Amino acid sequence: MPSLVARRLLYSLLVLWLVSTLVFVFLHASPAPVERVIGGPRATAETLEQIRRNLGLDRPVPVQYAEFLARLLRGDLGSSYVYDAPVARLIADRLPTTLWLVFGAGVLWLAGGVALGTLGAVRARGLGDRAATVFVLAAMSAPAFVMALVMLHLFSTVPAGWGVGFFEAGPPLREHFLQRMTLPWISLALLLLAAYARLTRASLLEVLEADYVRTARAKGLRERRVVVRHGLRAAMAPVLTQSGIDLGMLLGSTIVTEKVFGLQGVGQLVHQSIAAGDTPVVIGVTLTVTAFVIAANLVVDVGYSFLDPRVRFA
């Protein structure tokens, strides 16, 4: 197990370096000059040159890249061009909102998807399976932003601010937290819940046809124990893999949900920063999301060792 974790950590550092390098190159090769975005269309040549000197953009690109890597090694993401504040502080202020949004939606889609998928596999081609299939197809056909707008319209007249309002980053148990986050959680979770229901059903149906499951049934074990202990445990491997990817990627793809429900999270921050040409913030958010994706996949790799002991000694 320690060697497995050590290898994954080395790979993670390599991936983080590659992502940071690619983002640095792509953003600095952008056709829209940062000084023009900051100075405005009427800025003079002298003003634009002064902005470039202040931001350090007049130095050679290799020098800027070396300084960029040196700051990363110190844990410094630089300062925002637009907000004139440390990027790490800007992200820290917005990150709790997005983390709670993704965490709540993740709990809903994992629990609901596994439950629906298990029901469909155990009662294949039954009434419950057909009803679950209809729900899955309907949910997968509606994009997240459509679901968010529909739910916001349906519940806009409900008192106490359910799903409507501005949630500031801070302690999770503040007043009206559940009321403001319930609808964003549901709208973000429905699409992935449907996908996880299909994935769980297909994986569990395959596992239930295995020889060791037939042996367990032949020994007289109760069907619930066969399904949960022998079937579902093995069927969760692909579900765990996909959940690690989705939980990490959703941190950087919640822009629409945050916009519809007025949540000031990381998605809103990166959207505003791209529009303003705020390169350090875009790089900082990208690296933060990459770190969470890597961490989620590391947890998945370790979780495999508990689902399948053979991985522990591979």
N, C-alpha and C positions, 0 to 999 in steps of 0.2 A: 504493500500500500504506500509507504513513504516514497519508494522509487517512482510509482505511478504519479503521485502528486508532484514530485520534483520535475519529472519530464513535462507534465502539463504546464507547470509554471514557466519553464524555459520556453516552451512553444508560445505561451501567452505573451511573454516579454517580446519575443520576435514578432508576433502579430501586431502588438501595440506599436512597435517601432516602425513596421512597414506601413501601417495605417497613418501614423503621424507624418511620415515622410510623404506619402501620396497626397494627403490633404494639404500639406504645406505647398507642394509643387502645384497642385491644381488651383488652389486659391491665389497663389502669387502669379500664376499665368493667366488670370482672369482678364478679359478684354476691358472691363470697367475699372479704371484707376480709382484707388481708394481716396486719393486726395481730391478727385473731382466729386466723388459722392459726398465727402465731408464739406468741401468748400462751396459746393453748389455750382450752378451753371454760370454764374456771373463772377466767379472768383478770377482774379488776375493771375498771370503767370508767376509773379513774385509770391503771391499768397499760396499757390499750389506748391511751389518749391519749398516754401517755409513749412508747410504741412508735411511734406515728404521728409524734410530734415528732422522735424519734431518726432515723427513716427519711426525714424531710422530706415526709411525705405530708399534713401539715396545710396546706401551701402550695397556692395555686391551681394548677390543672392546667396553664395556659399557662406559669407560672413553672417548673414541673417539666419541661415539654417543652423550654423554652429551655435549661435546665441540662443536660438529656439530650443535646440536639444539640451544645451546647458541649463536653461530655465526649467525644462521638463524634469531633468534629473534632480533639481532642487525642489520639485513640486510646485513650481511657479508657472501658471498658465498665461502670464502676461496681463496687460491692462486693456480694457475696451477702448476702441477709438471713439465711440459715440457716447457711452455712459461715463467715461473717465473714472473708472473704478476697476479693481482687480476682477479678472474673469472668474477666478475661483469663488469669490464672494457672490457674484451675480448668479452663478450656477447653484451655489449652496442655498441662496434665497429661494430659488424656483424649484429645486430638485425634490423637496419633500412633497409638494403637490403632485408632481408626476409619479413619484414612487408610490404614494397612496392610491393614485388612480390605477396604476398598473397592478399593484398588489391586490387591491379589491377585485378588479376585473379578473385577475389570474385565479383567485380563489373560486370565483363564480364559474368560470369556464372549465376549470379542472374538475371541480366537484360535479357540476351539472353534466359536463361532457362524458365523464367516466360513468356516471350513474345511467345516463341515457344509453350509452354504448353497451354497458353491461346488460341492461334490460333488453335491448334489441338482440344481443347475442344469445342470451338465455332463452328468450321467447322468440326465436327467429321465425319470421313470416307469420307471427301472431298479430293480434289487434294492437297490442302495445308497440310492437316493432314497426308496424305500418304507420301508426300515429307519430312515433318518434321520427320516422323517415320523412314524413310530410313536414314536420316542424324543422328538421335539419335542412331540407331543401329550401324551405321558405326563408330561413335565417341566413343561409349562405347566399341567397339571391339578392339580399339587401345589403348594400355597403354600409360601413359604420357611420358615415356622415348622414345617410338617409335615415338610419335607425335613430340617430341622435336628434335629428330635426323632428321626426314623428313623435318621439317620446316627449320632447320639449313642448310640442304643440298640444299633446294630449294632457300633460300634467301642468300646463302653464297657469291654470286657474286654481290649482291645489294650494291651500294656505301653508304657511310655515316655511316657504321657500324650498320645497322639495325639488332638487336638481337645478335650481336657479339661484344665482348669486355668486359672489366673489369669495373664493376660499383662499385665504392668505396662508403662506407656509408658516408652520408653527407646531405647537403641541397637538397631537392627534385627537385628544379628547376635548377639544374646544366646543363651544356651543354651536348647535346646528350642523355639526360636521357630517353626520349620517344623512341628514336631509339634503345637504348640498352635494353629496358624493354618490348617493344611491343611483340616480338616473345615469350619470356618467359611467358608473361601474356596469350597469346593465347594458347600456347601448354599446359599450366597448367589448363586453364579454359575449354578446349573442352570436356574433359571427364566428369567433373562435370556439365557442361552445359547440356549435354545429359541426365544425371541422373535427374537434376532439371526439365527439360522439361517433362520427363515422370511423375515425381512426381506431378508437377503442373497440367498436363492434367488429371491424374486420380483423383486428389482431386477436381478439378473444375467440372469435369463431375458428380461426386457424389453430389456436392453442387447444381448444376443447376437442379437436379431432386427433390430438397427439396420443401416442400409445400409453404414456404414463398417466394421462387423465382417464383413459379407459380402465387402466389397472386400478386406479384409485376408486373408481365407481364399482369395479368388480369386487373390491374388498369390503364393500358395503358402507363406505363413507357417505355422510349426508351430502346432498347436492350442493347446499350452500357452502359447505366447507371445501368441496371439490372446486367450485367456481372461484371462491375468494382466495383460498390458500394455494391451490395448484394452478388454476387457470389465470386469474387476474394478475397474480404476481409476475408471471412470465409475460403476459400480454402488455404490461405497463412499460416495457423497455422502449418501444417506439414512441409511446406517449410521453415518457420522460425526456427523450431526445428532443422532440418537437417543442415541449414546454420550455426547455432551457433556451432554445433559439428565440421563441416568441416573447418570452418575458424580457429578454435583453433587447430585442429589436423594438418592442413597443415603446421603450423609453424615448426613442427618437422619432416615433411615428404617431404621436398622439395629438398632432397639431390641430386637426379638424375637431376632435372631441373637446379639446381645451378651448378652442375658439367658440364653439356652439354654446358651451355651458359657462363661458366666462372664467375659466380656470387659468390662473397665471402660472403656468408650469414651464418646463424646459422646451416643450414644443413651441409655445408662443415666443419664447426668448430667441430660439434659433430662427424662427420665421422673421421676426423683426430685425435680427442681426443680418440675415441674408439680404433683406430689402435695403438695409442701410450700408451694406458693404463692410460690416464690422468683422473683419477677418479673425482676430484673436478669439472672439466669442464663438464663432463658427467652429474653429479648430478645437477650442476647449470643450464645447458640447459634444463634438464628434469623438474626441478622445474619452470623454466621460461615458458616453454610450458604448463605445468599444470596450472599455474596462468592465462595464456591467455585462455585456454579452460574453466576454471571456470568463468572468466570474460565474455566470449562470452555467456555462458549458463545463466549467471545472466542477461545479456541484453535481452536474449530470454525470460526469465521468466517475466521480466518487460514489454517486448513488447507484451506478451500474454494479459496483462491487457488492452491494447488498442485495440487489435483485438477482444477480448471477455471480456466484462465488468464483467461477472460472476466470472472470475479469480480474479478480483480486491477485491472481498469481500469474497473469499473462505477462 
